[in-house]
Amino acid sequence: MLELDGSFEDRLARAREDLNPAFIEMFDGTLVEWGRRLIENPRDVEAKVDFVTLYHMIIEGTLALTGQWFLTSYMERKEILPGWTEGFRLISQDEHRHVAYGTWFLREKARDEALKRRIAERLAELIPLATGVLVPPGADPDDYAILDYTMEETNAFAFSALQRRLKVIGIDTAMLAAAAA
């Protein structure tokens, strides 16, 4: 349970105790660093491609939408907080619009072969990290469950949605494999 006493920083430090290292690396490291690069030079197309790949494809499109889907499904199945669940579903719809923007932007940029390779390279770097973010702290990374859903169900949902978006962008698994090599 998150303690409510103390400063914002105290509460944030307490919340981080419940996060795994991959989550901290992605959100406190990669997201901050890549966001800073884009803020420092908003005209840097490579920085924007990197940031959109991270934020719209991985954070929103893979992690957030997966979490939102499984959480609302669980809450509906258990008949818990129906009003909250409906509100959360509306937030998820808005998230889909953000992801659609990122997909469009990357599809447009992927017309440039060098940027297409860059997108694939960033994805090859980020997908293993995203896989680690999904693992609950202290769980066996090869066998865990989230809200009664198996690791296989969670990963299949998350990464099949990503694959559909990558197809729209023009990046296939062979390109990702080559970028990872």
Steps between C-alpha positions, in 0.01 A plus 500: 500500500628844414558711809339843481726673754812691404599711204427423138857370468446272804183356345673460163792318664250271678320426172829412330551221755215319321653533153738266326838615358375488139215738586740744665743475208226568245318782680774666705778436253409454134182710500669789682814487285320473166248765603780735601669453160179596322436800728854626445461479122136468385609508134715186541303245296698207640426611856129527416498158331670351807256667738188408302623141471553484876196692614228421247600148394648354818372695802149581378443243226658199664508555876214740580240351267588150620470600864177685437345209311589238760401724791158584355443137401588385852280764664206407275547128560510554877222763484713751689443879479293515179502883486877515538537227238288695250707815563821305456368361171448858377861583592608197298308629197694825523823301523412332170491844333851576629627168368333563164689830473830326577427229245422760233810706584732200486340370179571838339860509628563136404480605133862606559697171515750638752218601737325168443819321611523734798143417605580128474821546701318691774228235514760223520651686795167576670302177461712297746479789747121518455478126558682554829267785599206258487654270765363570848774582753638185658326269252671232297556674162436169324174415679276764651140615500340843513139525621441130430645528147805295411826641373423343163159670477644837599795484262288367212253787536770766537723393216233395250357852524849641443552271199178628340622858534844413368340347192329835434835678545671253265725318748488122512651246739790431264597867514476495881715186517761660275498815716548291815799315355 
